[in-house]
């Protein structure tokens, strides 16, 4: 008794099943804000902000830093921290600060630059949703000709029933 080797087709099926199982197991992980940068309500009321600090080597550090007189100090370098540069993460202040610039990322300035360079996508979702909702969709209705044919068939059927049989 020799053991038969599985065919190439069987091997491919087995590999596909294993691959689909692996793909199902991997799910997208949600972003968890680092603990050292999280803010409590007390810290927010004391004037702290979470900071995403971008280094020259494109590495990112998260930290919480006190805001004093509209500025924050990171590694001995002052950075601007006014409301123009503030973002919100779960209703708590967040700043994105590059290490090479004293001015943090500004959403309003970035929006203005995008407007100047015609790179905006602000209205596209609204326009697409409006177009989809107003799109003319053909309803499966019974046309007048179909109704006419059905009425003729019923009349012929009633006539045939009253005469006692089929027309033939």
N, C-alpha and C positions, 0 to 999 in steps of 0.2 A: 504494500500500500504506500503509494507516494502521495505526498501532500501537494495539491495543485496550487500553483502560484496564482495570486489574484491578477485579473487582467488589468490592463492600463486604464480602461474605462472605470473599473471598480476603484482603483487607486485615486483617480481624479474625483470621483464622487465623494470618497472618504475625505480627501483634502478640502473640497468645497464645504462639506459639513463642518469640519473642524474650523475652517476660516470663518464661516458664518457665526459659529458659537463665540469665537474670539471677538468678532466685531460687535456682537450683541452685548458682550460683557463690558466693553469700553464705552463709557458715557462721558459727555462733556462735564468737567468739574466746574462748579461755580467759583467765582472769585471770593476769597476770604481776605478781608482787610487785615493787615498785620496787627498783632496785638499791641506792639509798642507804639503804634500810631493811632490807636483807637482813643476816642475822647468820651469822657463821661459828661453828664450835664454840668457837674461842678467845674470841670476843666474848661468847658465852653464858656460858662459864666465868668471864669477867671481870666478869659482872654486868650486861650490856647487855640491852636489850629493844627490840623494834621497836614503834614508836608510830604510830598512826593519829590524827593531831591534827586535830580538826574546828574550823574557824574560825567566827566569828560570821556570816560571809556564806555559810555552808554549804560552803565550799571545804575540801578535805582535803589535808593534807600528810603524807607518810610520812617517818619519820626513825628513826635508832637513837640511843638515849639510855642513858647509864649509870644504874643504880639505886644510890642511895647512901642507906643507913639507911631503907629502905622508902619513898623518895620519888624523884621525878625532877624536874629543873628544865627548863622549857621557856619561853623568852623571859623569864627571870627570875622566873617564877611556879612555886612548888612544887606538885606534884600527887602524890597518894597512889599508891604502886605496890606494894601488898602482894599476896600470893597470891590473896586474895579477888577481886581485879580482873583477874587474869591470864587471858588466853586463850592457846590454842596454835595456831600456824600452822606446819605441818610440824614439829611437836615443838620449836618454838622460841617463847619468850615474846612475846606481843603484847598491847598495851594500846590501848584506844580511849578517847582523852582529849578531851572537849569543852573548848574554851578558856575557857568561861564558868563552869566548875565545877572545884574542886580534886579532886573525886572522879571517877575514871574510870567508864566503863560497867562495871557489875557483873552478871555472868550470874546469880548466885544471887539478888540483889535483884530483878532483872527477872523471874525465875521466880516469886518470892514475890508480886510485884505482879500478875502474870498469874493466879496462883491466886486472889488476893483478888477480882479483877475477872471471874473465870470466863471467861478467854480462853485457856485451855490447850488444846493439841492433842497432849499427850504420849502418851496412850493410843490415839488414834484409828487410827494406822497399825497398831498391834498388833491392835486389835479388828477392823479391816477385813481384815487378812491372815488372822486366825483365822476370820472369817466366810466368806471366800472358800475357805479350805481345807476347811471343814466343810460347805460348801454342798452340798445334795443334788442330785446330777446324775443325770439319768435315763440309764441305760445302755441301749443298743440290744440288748436281749436278745430271744430268741425266746420268746414266751409259750406257755403250756401248750396253748392252743387251736390255735396254729399247728402245734405238734408233732403234735397229734392229727390235724389235717387232712392233714399230710404222711404220717403212718403209714397213714391210710385210703387215700390216693392210691396209695401203694406196694402195699398189699394188693390194691387193685382192679387195678393194673397187673400184679402177679404172677398174679392169678386169670385176667386176660384173656390173658396170655402162655401160661398152662398150658392154656387152652381152644383156643389156636391162632389167636387174632385179637382183633379188637375186639369190644366188646359191642354188637352192633347187628344 
